[in-house]
Amino acid sequence: APPDYDYSTDTLLIASGEMALFYHTHYYRRTKASNFTRYDMVVYSAKRKTAYMLTATFQYKDPNYMLEADLRLKAYMLRIYKTLLLR
């Protein structure tokens, strides 16, 4: 991976009981001259035999990604994603 690319993975239990994958990615986009933080959640519903993916992307100019830490974006997104109910 390029030096300006960083990611982590985790799992979380959503409100309807399914286990989801959570991806947290940092990257720099030269065309926008901006830093990005992206949060992806992927979950499979056995009941519907369907996979779902939710993504949130934040764009900012802070090259150290401190804005993300100051605003606690990861904790915020985890809190939102955990409330998902697949029916």
Kinemage of the C-alpha trace (Angstrom):
@kinemage 1
@onewidth
@group {chain A} dominant
@subgroup {mainchain}
@vectorlist {calphas} color= white
{ca ala a 1} P 0.000 0.000 0.000
{ca pro a 2} L 1.183 3.566 -0.599
{ca pro a 3} L 2.611 5.423 2.433
{ca asp a 4} L -0.435 7.731 2.608
{ca tyr a 5} L -2.867 4.805 2.860
{ca asp a 6} L -3.896 3.241 6.150
{ca tyr a 7} L -6.744 0.952 7.123
{ca ser a 8} L -8.056 -1.244 9.904
{ca thr a 9} L -10.767 -3.878 10.157
{ca asp a 10} L -13.037 -4.914 12.973
{ca thr a 11} L -16.318 -6.705 13.583
{ca leu a 12} L -19.452 -5.452 15.261
{ca leu a 13} L -22.810 -6.853 16.237
{ca ile a 14} L -25.702 -4.881 14.741
{ca ala a 15} L -29.101 -4.414 16.407
{ca ser a 16} L -30.805 -7.226 14.453
{ca gly a 17} L -28.177 -9.741 15.616
{ca glu a 18} L -25.950 -10.146 12.554
{ca met a 19} L -22.176 -9.834 12.771
{ca ala a 20} L -20.827 -7.160 10.433
{ca leu a 21} L -17.377 -6.296 9.116
{ca phe a 22} L -16.210 -2.732 9.742
{ca tyr a 23} L -13.476 -1.127 7.621
{ca his a 24} L -11.833 2.165 8.557
{ca thr a 25} L -9.638 3.687 5.840
{ca his a 26} L -7.432 6.783 5.471
{ca tyr a 27} L -6.244 8.030 2.126
{ca tyr a 28} L -5.081 11.133 0.300
{ca arg a 29} L -6.734 12.040 -2.982
{ca arg a 30} L -4.406 14.094 -5.148
{ca thr a 31} L -7.130 15.323 -7.528
{ca lys a 32} L -8.989 16.910 -4.614
{ca ala a 33} L -5.820 17.725 -2.618
{ca ser a 34} L -7.642 16.429 0.431
{ca asn a 35} L -7.416 13.742 3.058
{ca phe a 36} L -10.257 11.301 3.427
{ca thr a 37} L -11.485 8.987 6.130
{ca arg a 38} L -13.884 6.293 5.040
{ca tyr a 39} L -15.996 3.952 7.176
{ca asp a 40} L -17.510 0.885 5.507
{ca met a 41} L -19.765 -1.689 7.086
{ca val a 42} L -20.567 -4.952 5.307
{ca val a 43} L -23.163 -7.336 6.708
{ca tyr a 44} L -24.840 -10.471 5.379
{ca ser a 45} L -28.469 -11.313 6.081
{ca ala a 46} L -29.004 -15.083 5.997
{ca lys a 47} L -32.768 -14.481 6.171
{ca arg a 48} L -32.731 -12.455 2.938
{ca lys a 49} L -29.628 -14.103 1.448
{ca thr a 50} L -28.324 -10.610 0.735
{ca ala a 51} L -25.245 -8.608 1.672
{ca tyr a 52} L -25.528 -4.940 2.596
{ca met a 53} L -22.843 -2.254 2.562
{ca leu a 54} L -23.033 1.174 4.173
{ca thr a 55} L -20.321 3.770 3.622
{ca ala a 56} L -19.583 7.163 5.149
{ca thr a 57} L -16.766 9.347 3.814
{ca phe a 58} L -15.320 12.475 5.417
{ca gln a 59} L -13.089 14.875 3.475
{ca tyr a 60} L -10.764 17.409 5.100
{ca lys a 61} L -7.428 19.213 4.734
{ca asp a 62} L -5.758 18.044 7.968
{ca pro a 63} L -2.804 15.857 6.856
{ca asn a 64} L -2.455 14.323 10.344
{ca tyr a 65} L -6.074 13.152 10.543
{ca met a 66} L -6.388 14.857 13.929
{ca leu a 67} L -9.830 16.160 12.992
{ca glu a 68} L -10.994 12.554 12.988
{ca ala a 69} L -9.646 12.012 16.508
{ca asp a 70} L -10.940 15.356 17.811
{ca leu a 71} L -14.465 14.651 16.558
{ca arg a 72} L -14.306 10.951 17.524
{ca leu a 73} L -15.619 10.004 14.100
{ca lys a 74} L -14.881 6.284 14.437
{ca ala a 75} L -16.854 5.972 17.683
{ca tyr a 76} L -19.676 7.998 16.123
{ca met a 77} L -19.864 5.770 13.043
{ca leu a 78} L -19.720 2.579 15.134
{ca arg a 79} L -22.613 3.873 17.229
{ca ile a 80} L -24.665 4.543 14.080
{ca tyr a 81} L -23.826 1.252 12.366
{ca lys a 82} L -24.671 -0.794 15.474
{ca thr a 83} L -28.277 0.477 15.326
{ca leu a 84} L -28.942 -1.182 11.937
{ca leu a 85} L -31.926 -3.525 11.886
{ca leu a 86} L -32.187 -5.921 8.948
{ca arg a 87} L -35.811 -7.038 8.563
